[in-house]
């Protein structure tokens, strides 16, 4: 499907607001926010903690109302636009370049939950009270790890518990692949374990996110988008359940070079590290993920407007170093976007 200028594609949810949960409705009002209102709230994304910036979401069914009701939304879009004109590396860059490589991380105290898979000896991967009536699952590969700190903040703000089902290197798919970080058999077994663990937890909302640039088949050829879509849809179908809402956070744009390394070499010309949007966005992969989500009645979150204008994806947005490497955002930047995710559930 073609991405519209306002971010909305039919009933699929789009991105809109700042530092807390997921499922979103990105809308035209964001791009039409006045310059004056943007200027007065331009520091919000940098300094305001999510709990004080936005109300706790009800976690009810996401609204289909259009618009961009939060200052966090218009602020992020404004910061992205300014990022395409930034020339010098900010002195207060967060995270500092020397720390960026370590900024793909789980919430503090939950590092052991990346790759955990033992029903007999499951570590504590539930954040918040396990008896909470509102229960969220974050399920996916390293991209789930990338969003995990945001989801932890959202769970806390909404008085929900959060189960982390995260395994870096294991794409959410039942399609056999080759050349991966981990053997396909390992990941397939982990996915089935995670689905079993999820069922025992009885979540009210499942948030899925996974690498979407495409897989290589065991023979080394590229897996067609239609096959990737079917492989993702098959897993989502197992995850979907009556009375449970399902959302998928779409893939982020990918820089043409490692943002951390490039910025270190171009501190006075950071635009050398930007990538044209047409190159950074994997449209075929995004469409496959969106259609797979729609096929099981889930909601798709398009995060591209939080990273790119229509033409450019910058490596620095506001005072944030956006990328941990080519394929992952820093947890610091992802955490700053939590209010946008939260507004998806409580627009």
Secondary structure by P-SEA (a helix, b strand, c coil): cccccccccccbbbbbbccccbbbbbccccccccaaaaaaacccccccccccccccccccccccccccccaaaaaaaaaaaaaaaccccccccccccccccccccccccccccccccccccccccccccccccbbbbbbbcaaaaaaaaaaaaaaaaacbbbbbbccccccccccccccccccaaaaaaaaaaaaaaaaaacccbbbbbcccccccccccccccaaaaaaaaaaaaaaaccccbbbbbbcccccccccaaaaaaaccccccccccccccccaaaaaaaaaaaaaaabbbbbbccccccccccccccccccccccccccccaaaaaaaaaaaaaaacc
